[in-house]
Amino acid sequence: MLRLTDLRFSIAGRPLLEGASATIPTGHKVGLVGRNGTGKTTLFKLIYGELALESGQIDVPKGARIGGVSQEVPGSDVSLLDTVLAADTERAALLKQSETEQDPDKIAEIQTRLTDIDAWSAEARASSILRGLGFEPDQQALPCSSFSGGWRMRVALAGVLFAQPDLLLLDEPTNYLDLEGALWLESYLARYPHTVIIISHDRGLLNRAVGSILHLEDRKLTYYTVPYDKFAEQRAAKLAQAEALNARNAARVAHLQSFVDRFRYKASKAVQAQSRLKMIDRIKLISTPQEAALKAFSFPTPEELSPPIVALDHAATGYDGTPVLRRMTLRIDQDDRIALLGKNGEGKSTLSKMLSDRLDVMEGQKTAASKLRIGYFAQHQVDELVVEDTPLDHIRRLRPDHLPGRLRAMLAGFGLGADQAETPVGQLSGGQKARLSLCLATLDAPHLLILDEPTNHLDIESREALVEALNAYTGAVVLVSHDMHLLSLVADRLWLVKDGGVSPYDGDLESYRKLLLSNDKPASAEKKKAPRPSRERILELRAEVRKCEARIEKLEEMRETLAARLGTPEMYEDDQIHKMEQYQKKYAEVMEAMDRAEALWVTAQDKLDKAEHAR
């Protein structure tokens, strides 16, 4: 059980927590929500012990391990699989200790603990987690240095999931996952055997993966034992009740104040007036902190073009002369809302770049309306903003002939007020940077708007505002997103990018989610030939078999030594009974350790046999 008691903490004199308390039962899955800037990440750092409380207390169960994804995995030469296996430091330490330990009691303890933490299935579990986060088996043998920062963040996430800490703290983990990875994570967290607290603005995850909501608002914590949608309903009801009571109290204060104003200076009414002033002082209006006002996105309106605005006829596109997508025959009309589905690496971003004219058509034909304007937003563009410049500087470069007032109005249409307009981009929040990038992408009133993960760093209210803006927009929209809620409310057509092609997906998003989470693999996937094990992998497996054999030999020597001692007649004399019992206990422990060691050898030998057969 995690107890947070009367927490107080400030940053630069600004209080983030004041008397905040909550109790989270062991094993609960909790979504930590609240507006951007309220202190959710700071609360995680306080639980980690990275920051010191001003007052209050955080009680974590004794011996509980706390884990989270604080930074990406460095670009080392260690393989992805070994990097994830190393994340379970206890298992790694026990295996190393088992190679040199001589004491049969300690050996038995080590083997028992290895069994308790399911060490023998570690490689299969680590591989399964990596597969769920988008790494194919052949990629898992590659060094971490082969992957970009975003992919290494996935490896870091895989490591902490594999280590299975007793308290798992995750801060926006889906920001670097695609839809398939996000859905897999939802399913995994729902089955996670320990306590989870997750900061997220993904309504789908907050409804399906967690059962409780911890709300941080007005420097206080409130615990709701329901998923997000139910929490939103309960909170709305509480706010409505509080506002109604406030309205009644405000009317009563106004009535009392009018009496005071009329009779304060009349001697005959002075006592009554003073009495009413005291009554006014006793009437306390309930604090009803509201969510930040819904900051709408104001997309400019493009003129209407004749359909189709884009058409592909057996088109192919790719990189360096090598096609990634082929035989695409598709069309886009100006009123289309299209979501691109497909696993990472299948070509969703490639298709987006081709539609936005960032990649050429290699084969076939692509036709577009003559006056077509295209807006393109990708997450990397947020990172490419000039951190020293202000939003006003960015938009002024694109519209140098516009007056400052008009430029400010454009920024205000994307929730960037007067203060943010002149703040260096490096000091803006992730959500504010995303709003600026969306503003720049839609500046020309595009007829086709292509959005690749637009909701990263946007809070729930901003995501709802984006949904409204996209539904009201009069241009076509092509979406790539891990946010199922956004896709379900905006997209009316689904395209599946798979096996080098693009085709309409006949089902809905829910059927696609079930397909991804299904344990039944498609027949084509079953027929795919597994990659041949590398020579290095074969050598690793042979070394593991030799370690197992050496461990068994050591235990056999201990068993023979103990059996010899137990076989001596003097051991059964009256004054040796106590020693005999000790040897019998050790003998039983060695036999138990032998059983586990032999099981480990069988598993290792089986893996080696399969690997050698595959070569």
DALINZI-V127795 format. One record per residue. SS is DSSP state (2 for helix, 1 for strand, 0 for the rest). D_CENTER is the distance of its C-alpha to the mean C-alpha in Angstrom with 1 decimal. Layout:
BEGIN
ss = [SS | SS]
d_center = [D_CENTER | D_CENTER]
END
This chain:
BEGIN
ss = [0 | 1 | 1 | 1 | 1 | 1 | 1 | 1 | 1 | 1 | 1 | 0 | 0 | 1 | 1 | 1 | 1 | 1 | 1 | 1 | 1 | 1 | 1 | 1 | 0 | 0 | 0 | 0 | 1 | 1 | 1 | 1 | 1 | 0 | 0 | 0 | 0 | 0 | 0 | 2 | 2 | 2 | 2 | 2 | 2 | 2 | 2 | 2 | 0 | 0 | 0 | 0 | 0 | 0 | 1 | 1 | 1 | 1 | 1 | 0 | 0 | 0 | 0 | 0 | 0 | 1 | 1 | 1 | 0 | 0 | 0 | 0 | 0 | 0 | 0 | 0 | 0 | 0 | 1 | 2 | 2 | 2 | 2 | 2 | 2 | 2 | 0 | 0 | 2 | 2 | 2 | 2 | 2 | 2 | 2 | 2 | 2 | 2 | 2 | 2 | 0 | 0 | 0 | 2 | 2 | 2 | 2 | 2 | 2 | 2 | 2 | 2 | 2 | 2 | 2 | 2 | 0 | 0 | 2 | 2 | 2 | 2 | 2 | 2 | 2 | 2 | 2 | 2 | 2 | 2 | 2 | 2 | 0 | 0 | 0 | 0 | 0 | 0 | 2 | 2 | 2 | 0 | 1 | 2 | 2 | 2 | 0 | 0 | 2 | 2 | 2 | 2 | 2 | 2 | 2 | 2 | 2 | 2 | 2 | 2 | 2 | 2 | 2 | 0 | 0 | 0 | 1 | 1 | 1 | 1 | 1 | 0 | 2 | 2 | 2 | 2 | 0 | 0 | 2 | 2 | 2 | 2 | 2 | 2 | 2 | 2 | 2 | 2 | 2 | 2 | 2 | 0 | 0 | 0 | 1 | 1 | 1 | 1 | 1 | 0 | 0 | 0 | 2 | 2 | 2 | 2 | 2 | 2 | 0 | 0 | 0 | 1 | 1 | 1 | 1 | 1 | 1 | 0 | 0 | 1 | 1 | 1 | 1 | 1 | 0 | 0 | 0 | 2 | 2 | 2 | 2 | 2 | 2 | 2 | 2 | 2 | 2 | 2 | 2 | 2 | 2 | 2 | 2 | 2 | 2 | 2 | 2 | 2 | 2 | 2 | 2 | 2 | 2 | 2 | 2 | 2 | 2 | 2 | 2 | 2 | 2 | 2 | 2 | 0 | 0 | 0 | 2 | 2 | 2 | 2 | 2 | 2 | 2 | 2 | 2 | 2 | 2 | 2 | 2 | 2 | 2 | 2 | 0 | 0 | 0 | 0 | 0 | 0 | 0 | 0 | 0 | 0 | 0 | 0 | 0 | 0 | 0 | 0 | 0 | 0 | 0 | 0 | 0 | 0 | 0 | 0 | 0 | 0 | 0 | 1 | 1 | 1 | 1 | 1 | 1 | 1 | 1 | 1 | 1 | 0 | 0 | 1 | 1 | 1 | 1 | 1 | 1 | 1 | 1 | 1 | 1 | 1 | 0 | 0 | 0 | 0 | 1 | 1 | 1 | 1 | 1 | 0 | 0 | 0 | 0 | 0 | 0 | 2 | 2 | 2 | 2 | 2 | 2 | 2 | 2 | 0 | 0 | 0 | 0 | 0 | 0 | 0 | 1 | 1 | 1 | 1 | 1 | 1 | 0 | 0 | 0 | 0 | 0 | 1 | 1 | 1 | 1 | 1 | 2 | 2 | 2 | 2 | 2 | 0 | 0 | 0 | 0 | 0 | 0 | 1 | 2 | 2 | 2 | 2 | 2 | 2 | 2 | 2 | 0 | 0 | 0 | 0 | 0 | 2 | 2 | 2 | 2 | 2 | 2 | 2 | 2 | 2 | 0 | 0 | 0 | 0 | 0 | 2 | 2 | 2 | 2 | 0 | 0 | 1 | 2 | 2 | 2 | 0 | 0 | 2 | 2 | 2 | 2 | 2 | 2 | 2 | 2 | 2 | 2 | 2 | 2 | 0 | 0 | 0 | 0 | 0 | 0 | 1 | 1 | 1 | 1 | 1 | 0 | 0 | 0 | 0 | 0 | 0 | 0 | 2 | 2 | 2 | 2 | 2 | 2 | 2 | 2 | 2 | 2 | 2 | 2 | 2 | 0 | 0 | 0 | 1 | 1 | 1 | 1 | 1 | 0 | 0 | 0 | 2 | 2 | 2 | 2 | 2 | 2 | 2 | 0 | 0 | 1 | 1 | 1 | 1 | 1 | 1 | 0 | 0 | 1 | 1 | 1 | 1 | 0 | 0 | 0 | 0 | 2 | 2 | 2 | 2 | 2 | 2 | 2 | 2 | 2 | 0 | 0 | 0 | 0 | 0 | 2 | 2 | 2 | 2 | 2 | 0 | 0 | 0 | 0 | 0 | 0 | 0 | 2 | 2 | 2 | 2 | 2 | 2 | 2 | 2 | 2 | 2 | 2 | 2 | 2 | 2 | 2 | 2 | 2 | 2 | 2 | 2 | 2 | 2 | 2 | 2 | 2 | 2 | 2 | 2 | 2 | 2 | 2 | 2 | 0 | 0 | 2 | 2 | 2 | 2 | 0 | 2 | 2 | 2 | 2 | 2 | 2 | 2 | 2 | 2 | 2 | 2 | 2 | 2 | 2 | 2 | 2 | 2 | 2 | 2 | 2 | 2 | 2 | 2 | 2 | 2 | 2 | 2 | 2 | 2 | 2 | 2 | 2 | 2 | 2 | 2 | 2 | 2 | 2 | 2 | 2 | 2 | 0]
d_center = [23.2 | 21.5 | 24.0 | 23.6 | 27.1 | 28.4 | 26.0 | 27.3 | 25.8 | 26.6 | 25.7 | 28.7 | 30.6 | 28.0 | 27.2 | 23.5 | 24.3 | 27.8 | 28.6 | 25.1 | 25.1 | 23.1 | 23.2 | 20.4 | 21.9 | 21.1 | 18.8 | 17.4 | 13.8 | 13.3 | 11.4 | 12.4 | 13.5 | 16.1 | 17.2 | 16.1 | 18.3 | 19.0 | 17.8 | 14.5 | 13.4 | 17.1 | 17.1 | 14.6 | 17.1 | 19.9 | 18.7 | 18.2 | 21.7 | 21.0 | 22.7 | 25.9 | 26.5 | 29.6 | 30.4 | 29.0 | 27.6 | 24.4 | 25.3 | 23.2 | 25.0 | 27.3 | 26.0 | 22.4 | 19.9 | 16.9 | 14.0 | 10.9 | 9.6 | 12.2 | 13.1 | 13.3 | 15.8 | 19.3 | 21.1 | 23.5 | 25.8 | 24.2 | 22.8 | 19.2 | 20.3 | 22.3 | 19.6 | 17.4 | 20.6 | 21.5 | 18.3 | 20.2 | 22.9 | 25.0 | 25.5 | 26.4 | 28.8 | 30.4 | 31.0 | 32.6 | 34.7 | 35.9 | 37.5 | 39.8 | 40.4 | 44.0 | 44.2 | 44.0 | 42.7 | 39.8 | 39.2 | 39.1 | 36.6 | 34.3 | 34.6 | 33.9 | 30.8 | 29.6 | 30.2 | 28.4 | 25.2 | 25.6 | 26.1 | 28.1 | 25.3 | 22.9 | 23.2 | 22.6 | 19.5 | 18.0 | 19.0 | 17.6 | 14.0 | 14.5 | 16.0 | 13.2 | 10.8 | 13.8 | 16.4 | 19.8 | 22.3 | 24.4 | 21.5 | 20.6 | 24.1 | 23.6 | 23.3 | 20.1 | 22.3 | 22.4 | 18.9 | 17.6 | 15.3 | 12.2 | 13.0 | 13.7 | 10.3 | 9.5 | 12.5 | 11.6 | 8.5 | 11.3 | 13.7 | 12.3 | 11.6 | 15.2 | 16.7 | 15.8 | 16.3 | 18.0 | 15.7 | 12.0 | 10.3 | 6.6 | 6.5 | 4.3 | 1.7 | 3.0 | 5.8 | 7.2 | 7.1 | 10.1 | 11.0 | 12.2 | 9.3 | 7.0 | 10.2 | 10.7 | 7.6 | 9.0 | 12.3 | 11.6 | 10.3 | 13.3 | 15.6 | 14.4 | 17.7 | 17.0 | 15.7 | 12.0 | 11.2 | 7.8 | 8.0 | 7.0 | 9.5 | 8.8 | 12.0 | 11.8 | 8.9 | 10.9 | 14.0 | 13.5 | 11.2 | 12.7 | 16.4 | 16.8 | 16.0 | 16.8 | 18.0 | 18.8 | 21.7 | 25.0 | 24.2 | 24.1 | 21.8 | 22.3 | 21.0 | 21.0 | 21.1 | 19.9 | 16.8 | 16.0 | 18.8 | 21.3 | 20.3 | 20.9 | 24.2 | 25.3 | 24.5 | 26.4 | 29.3 | 29.5 | 29.5 | 32.1 | 34.3 | 34.0 | 34.9 | 37.8 | 39.1 | 38.8 | 40.8 | 43.5 | 43.6 | 43.8 | 46.6 | 48.4 | 48.0 | 49.4 | 52.4 | 53.2 | 52.9 | 55.3 | 57.9 | 57.5 | 57.9 | 61.1 | 62.8 | 61.6 | 64.9 | 67.3 | 68.9 | 69.2 | 65.4 | 64.2 | 63.4 | 61.5 | 59.6 | 58.6 | 57.5 | 55.3 | 53.7 | 52.8 | 51.3 | 49.2 | 47.9 | 46.9 | 44.9 | 41.3 | 38.9 | 35.6 | 32.6 | 30.4 | 27.6 | 26.2 | 22.9 | 23.4 | 25.7 | 24.0 | 24.1 | 25.2 | 24.9 | 28.5 | 28.6 | 32.1 | 34.1 | 35.3 | 38.7 | 38.9 | 39.5 | 41.2 | 39.0 | 37.5 | 35.9 | 34.6 | 35.9 | 35.3 | 38.0 | 37.3 | 35.3 | 33.6 | 31.4 | 29.8 | 30.2 | 33.4 | 35.5 | 33.2 | 32.0 | 28.4 | 29.1 | 32.6 | 34.8 | 32.8 | 34.9 | 33.0 | 33.8 | 32.0 | 33.8 | 33.2 | 32.0 | 29.4 | 25.7 | 24.2 | 20.7 | 20.3 | 18.8 | 18.7 | 16.8 | 15.8 | 19.1 | 21.3 | 22.2 | 20.4 | 20.4 | 23.9 | 25.1 | 23.7 | 25.5 | 28.6 | 28.7 | 28.3 | 31.2 | 29.2 | 30.3 | 33.8 | 34.9 | 36.5 | 38.3 | 39.3 | 39.2 | 36.9 | 38.7 | 37.5 | 39.3 | 41.4 | 40.0 | 36.3 | 33.9 | 30.3 | 27.3 | 24.3 | 20.9 | 18.4 | 15.6 | 17.7 | 20.4 | 18.6 | 18.8 | 22.5 | 23.8 | 26.6 | 25.5 | 29.1 | 29.9 | 29.4 | 28.2 | 31.9 | 32.7 | 30.2 | 31.6 | 35.2 | 35.0 | 34.5 | 36.9 | 39.6 | 42.2 | 40.4 | 41.4 | 39.0 | 39.0 | 37.9 | 35.1 | 33.9 | 34.1 | 31.8 | 29.2 | 29.7 | 29.0 | 25.4 | 25.0 | 26.2 | 29.2 | 32.1 | 30.4 | 27.4 | 29.8 | 31.5 | 28.6 | 27.7 | 24.5 | 23.4 | 23.6 | 21.6 | 18.1 | 15.3 | 16.0 | 19.7 | 19.5 | 17.8 | 20.7 | 23.2 | 22.1 | 22.3 | 25.7 | 26.9 | 25.8 | 27.8 | 30.7 | 33.1 | 32.5 | 31.3 | 32.4 | 29.3 | 25.9 | 23.2 | 19.7 | 17.0 | 13.5 | 15.2 | 12.7 | 10.4 | 11.4 | 13.4 | 13.6 | 14.5 | 18.2 | 17.9 | 16.1 | 19.0 | 21.4 | 20.2 | 20.8 | 24.3 | 25.1 | 24.2 | 26.2 | 29.1 | 29.0 | 32.1 | 30.8 | 28.9 | 25.1 | 23.2 | 19.4 | 16.6 | 13.3 | 10.2 | 11.1 | 13.5 | 15.1 | 16.1 | 17.5 | 19.3 | 21.0 | 22.0 | 22.6 | 26.0 | 26.1 | 23.8 | 24.5 | 23.4 | 23.2 | 24.3 | 26.9 | 28.1 | 28.7 | 27.5 | 28.8 | 28.3 | 26.2 | 28.4 | 26.0 | 23.6 | 19.8 | 20.0 | 22.2 | 20.0 | 17.0 | 19.6 | 20.9 | 17.6 | 17.2 | 20.9 | 22.3 | 25.3 | 25.0 | 27.1 | 30.5 | 30.0 | 27.0 | 29.2 | 32.0 | 30.1 | 31.6 | 29.5 | 29.6 | 32.5 | 31.7 | 32.6 | 35.6 | 33.4 | 31.5 | 34.9 | 36.1 | 33.1 | 33.8 | 37.5 | 36.8 | 34.7 | 37.7 | 40.1 | 38.1 | 38.2 | 41.9 | 42.7 | 41.0 | 43.1 | 46.2 | 45.6 | 45.2 | 48.3 | 50.3 | 49.3 | 50.2 | 53.6 | 54.3 | 53.6 | 55.5 | 58.5 | 58.5 | 58.3 | 61.2 | 63.6 | 66.3 | 66.2 | 62.6 | 63.9 | 66.5 | 66.2 | 65.2 | 62.3 | 60.7 | 57.8 | 57.1 | 57.3 | 54.6 | 52.3 | 52.9 | 52.3 | 49.0 | 47.9 | 49.2 | 47.1 | 44.0 | 44.7 | 45.2 | 41.8 | 40.2 | 42.2 | 40.8 | 37.2 | 38.1 | 39.8 | 36.8 | 34.7 | 37.4 | 37.6 | 33.9 | 34.1 | 37.4 | 35.9 | 33.1 | 35.7 | 38.1 | 35.5 | 34.5 | 38.1 | 39.0 | 36.2 | 37.8]
END
